[in-house]
Amino acid sequence: MSRIQPPPPKASKLQLEPHQILLRPLVTEKGVHRATRNNQYAFEIHREATKFDVKRAVEELFDVKVAKVRTQKRKGKMRRYRFRYGRTADWKKAIVQLHEDHRIDFF
């Protein structure tokens, strides 16, 4: 039985460089726990980036082998400034799982 292949990446209108796709690493308590136990790392990414873009960017920038990429669209929160209400921007998050023998050192 043959393994199911992922669909070919869609031709996006926007061609992003790897340093434009990964905006910043998300270093949180939960993220450090994921990194040590499950070899998963979280990044804030460009809102137009796809899973294939994120995989390519992480492999090029950190010289590692990516096993899986999961993405989330996060809604902005309501914030108050003095007497007015505003809203923070929506953003996109990626959780990247690496192969067992690869690691990324942020510290």
Sequence and secondary structure as in RCSB ss.txt:
>XXXX:A:sequence
MSRIQPPPPKASKLQLEPHQILLRPLVTEKGVHRATRNNQYAFEIHREATKFDVKRAVEELFDVKVAKVRTQKRK
GKMRRYRFRYGRTADWKKAIVQLHEDHRIDFF
>XXXX:A:secstr
            S    HHHHEEEE   HHHHHHHHHH EEEEEE TT  HHHHHHHHHHHH   EEEEEEEEE 
  EEEETTEEEE   EEEEEEEE TT      
